């Protein structure tokens, strides 16, 4: 049951945790795809953090890989609920409530930081990147996913009561070129790997993907997708 003081982020988190929204469960394929693609880069890491950890699927993968793991999320409800679940399961995963564009963390603390489907939701993504650069050690890896070729305007809706216009998925950013992602990351990061995220669960998914590639080639139409990237921090700003 919703409370009068419940924030928008807490409402969404509670809806997903209670099973009334299947978004997070559906994202497991995407998360595991990215995790498999980047495993070769993280062999020597000891500490890892995920920003915007949802149901905690990636946190569990990182913890089970032997990494000292922590998570940051803007939802008070999610931090408390998932924290209780981890305690009952005997998982030593530290959870912190906060907005990555505002929170102040210990500098030079992390070898890995994950932002999967997060940066596009943050109005001031550059401010978030500043905090990410400070919390990573020199040579630390920033791993994320971003929307590619999304037409933000097409996904805008208007509230019938207050007439407020907003993006249906809460996106503030999309990207058309890899150079735009490099520009967002800034000169402190070296882009090690970038590629499309494929979420193939059955033959039909593969057929759809091939169809979209053909459509792109024949009609020169850009198909919205998700890209993952691995970026290495050359020199920590706080070193």
Long-range contacts (C-beta under 8 A, 24 or more apart in sequence): 6-77, 7-75, 7-76, 9-74, 9-75, 9-77, 9-78, 10-75, 10-76, 10-77, 10-78, 12-75, 13-73, 13-75, 13-77, 13-78, 13-81, 14-77, 14-81, 16-54, 16-55, 17-55, 17-77, 17-78, 17-81, 17-82, 24-54, 24-55, 24-57, 25-55, 27-54, 27-57, 27-116, 27-117, 28-57, 29-199, 29-201, 30-116, 30-117, 30-145, 30-197, 30-199, 30-226, 31-57, 31-58, 31-61, 31-116, 32-57, 32-61, 33-197, 33-198, 33-199, 33-228, 34-116, 34-143, 34-145, 34-197, 34-228, 35-61, 37-193, 37-195, 37-228, 38-141, 38-143, 38-193, 38-228, 38-230, 41-141, 41-143, 41-192, 41-193, 41-230, 42-67, 42-111, 42-112, 42-141, 44-111, 45-111, 45-112, 45-141, 46-111, 47-109, 47-110, 47-111, 47-112, 48-110, 48-111, 48-112, 48-113, 48-114, 49-110, 49-112, 49-113, 49-114, 49-135, 50-113, 50-114, 50-115, 50-116, 51-100, 51-113, 51-114, 51-115, 51-118, 51-132, 52-100, 52-115, 52-116, 52-117, 52-118, 52-121, 53-78, 53-82, 53-95, 54-78, 55-82, 56-82, 56-85, 56-86, 56-93, 58-114, 58-116, 59-93, 60-91, 60-93, 62-112, 62-114, 63-91, 63-92, 63-93, 67-112, 69-93, 69-94, 70-94, 70-95, 70-96, 71-95, 71-96, 72-96, 72-97, 72-98, 72-100, 72-103, 72-105, 73-97, 73-98, 74-98, 74-99, 100-128, 100-131, 100-132, 101-125, 101-127, 101-128, 101-131, 102-127, 103-131, 104-131, 105-131, 105-134, 105-135, 106-135, 107-134, 107-135, 107-236, 107-238, 108-134, 108-135, 108-136, 108-137, 108-138, 108-236, 108-238, 108-239, 109-135, 109-136, 109-137, 110-135, 110-136, 110-137, 110-140, 111-136, 111-137, 111-140, 111-141, 112-140, 112-141, 112-143, 113-140, 113-141, 113-142, 113-143, 114-143, 114-144, 115-142, 115-143, 115-144, 115-145, 116-143, 116-144, 116-145, 116-228, 117-145, 117-226, 118-144, 119-144, 119-146, 119-173, 119-184, 120-146, 120-147, 120-171, 120-172, 120-173, 120-174, 121-170, 121-171, 121-172, 122-172, 123-172, 125-172, 125-173, 125-184, 126-184, 129-184, 129-185, 129-186, 130-237, 133-186, 133-188, 133-189, 133-233, 133-236, 133-237, 134-236, 134-237, 134-238, 136-233, 136-236, 137-233, 137-236, 138-233, 138-234, 138-235, 138-236, 138-239, 139-232, 139-233, 139-234, 140-232, 140-233, 140-236, 141-192, 141-230, 141-231, 141-232, 141-233, 142-185, 142-189, 142-230, 142-231, 142-232, 142-233, 143-228, 143-229, 143-230, 143-231, 144-228, 144-229, 144-231, 145-197, 145-226, 145-227, 145-228, 145-229, 146-173, 146-174, 146-175, 146-181, 146-226, 146-227, 146-229, 147-171, 147-173, 147-174, 147-175, 147-224, 147-225, 147-226, 148-174, 148-175, 148-176, 148-196, 148-224, 148-225, 148-226, 148-227, 149-174, 149-175, 149-176, 149-222, 149-223, 149-224, 149-225, 150-174, 150-224, 151-224, 175-227, 176-222, 181-227, 181-229, 185-229, 185-231, 188-233, 188-234, 188-235, 188-237, 189-231, 189-232, 189-233, 189-234, 190-231, 190-232, 190-234, 191-229, 191-230, 191-231, 192-230, 192-231, 192-232, 193-228, 193-229, 193-230, 194-227, 194-228, 194-229, 194-230, 195-227, 195-228, 196-225, 196-226, 196-227, 196-228, 197-225, 197-226, 197-227, 197-228
